[in-house]
Amino acid sequence: MNEGLELYWDSTYAIVVMLQQTYPDLSPEDVGLIQLAHLVESLPGFQDDPALVTDRILLDIQTEWTEETL
């Protein structure tokens, strides 16, 4: 995987790539926002403050993830 990569909430595309690599069997449509936040926070290299996340950020990540899996 991408060793040394630091992920922050605004790293939407990099987060999506890591989600696809880390959870290849998960479909973004089946993941709720709370679960998505936990998945992102558990990614290797995630460095941001979990308290900074908003629904808008999570929806952006989920939308990008959905588009990338089509």
RAFENCOR-V121273 format. One record per backbone hydrogen bond with DSSP energy under -1.0 kcal/mol. NH is the residue of the N-H (numbers start at 1). CO is the residue of the C=O. E is the energy in kcal/mol with one decimal. If there is no record, write none. Layout:
BEGIN
NH;CO;E + NH;CO;E
END
This chain:
BEGIN
3;1;-1.7 + 5;2;-1.6 + 7;45;-3.1 + 11;8;-2.7 + 12;10;-1.1 + 15;11;-2.7 + 16;12;-2.4 + 17;13;-2.4 + 18;14;-2.2 + 19;15;-2.7 + 20;16;-2.5 + 21;17;-2.1 + 22;18;-3.0 + 23;19;-2.8 + 26;23;-1.7 + 30;27;-1.8 + 31;28;-1.1 + 36;32;-2.7 + 37;33;-2.4 + 38;34;-1.9 + 39;35;-2.6 + 40;36;-2.8 + 41;37;-2.5 + 42;38;-1.4 + 43;40;-1.5 + 46;43;-1.9 + 47;7;-3.1 + 52;49;-2.1 + 53;50;-1.2 + 58;54;-2.2 + 59;55;-2.9 + 60;56;-2.2 + 61;57;-2.3 + 62;58;-2.7 + 63;59;-2.6 + 64;60;-2.4 + 65;61;-2.7 + 66;62;-2.4 + 67;63;-2.6 + 68;64;-2.2 + 69;65;-1.1
END
